[in-house]
Amino acid sequence: MIEAIQYRGQYTPEIKEFLTQQHRFDNTRGIEIATLEGVMLCEQFDWIIKGVQGEFYPCKPDIFEATYILVEEEIT
């Protein structure tokens, strides 16, 4: 299972808290995320995925929708 959050163009506290690894916010471009393959740009409406080993990377919305099934965690 992976965790993900959608970047909707706003650098929110939820995004800051979710992205625990090196990244840089650029108001005109988006979020630059240090990934295992180098720095990748997360643009508006992209998903930020936290992989099974704690790595982060952006994913385009159409790829995300075709690849993953949304499962909401129940908070108890």
C-alpha positions in Angstrom: 0.0 0.0 0.0 1.2 3.5 -0.8 0.2 6.9 0.5 -0.6 9.8 -1.8 -1.8 13.4 -1.7 -2.8 15.6 -4.6 -1.1 18.9 -5.2 -3.8 21.3 -6.4 -1.6 24.3 -6.9 -1.5 25.4 -3.2 1.5 24.6 -1.0 -0.6 23.7 2.0 0.4 22.6 5.5 -0.8 19.1 4.6 1.6 19.0 1.6 4.5 20.3 3.8 3.7 17.7 6.5 3.4 14.9 3.9 6.6 15.6 2.1 9.2 14.7 4.6 12.1 14.5 2.2 14.0 17.2 0.4 11.8 19.4 -1.9 11.6 23.0 -3.0 8.4 25.0 -3.7 8.5 27.3 -6.7 5.4 29.5 -6.9 5.4 29.5 -10.7 6.4 25.9 -11.5 5.3 23.7 -8.6 7.2 21.5 -6.2 10.6 20.1 -7.1 11.0 16.8 -5.3 14.3 14.9 -4.9 13.5 11.4 -6.0 15.6 8.2 -6.5 15.9 9.2 -10.2 16.8 12.8 -9.6 14.8 16.0 -9.1 11.3 15.8 -10.6 8.7 18.5 -10.9 5.2 18.1 -9.4 2.8 20.3 -11.2 -0.8 21.3 -10.4 -3.1 18.3 -10.0 -0.3 15.8 -10.0 -0.3 13.3 -7.1 2.7 13.1 -4.7 3.2 9.4 -3.9 5.1 8.0 -0.9 6.3 4.6 -2.0 6.7 1.4 0.1 10.3 2.3 1.0 9.5 5.9 2.0 10.5 7.4 -1.3 8.5 10.3 -2.8 7.8 11.0 -6.5 5.1 12.9 -8.5 2.6 11.1 -10.7 0.4 12.6 -13.4 -3.4 12.4 -12.6 -4.3 10.1 -15.6 -1.5 7.6 -14.7 -2.5 7.7 -11.0 -6.2 7.0 -11.8 -5.2 4.1 -14.1 -2.8 2.5 -11.7 -4.1 2.9 -8.2 -7.4 2.2 -6.3 -8.3 4.7 -3.7 -8.7 3.2 -0.2 -9.7 5.5 2.6 -8.2 4.7 5.9 -10.6 4.6 8.8 -9.3 6.7 11.7 -10.1 5.2 15.1 
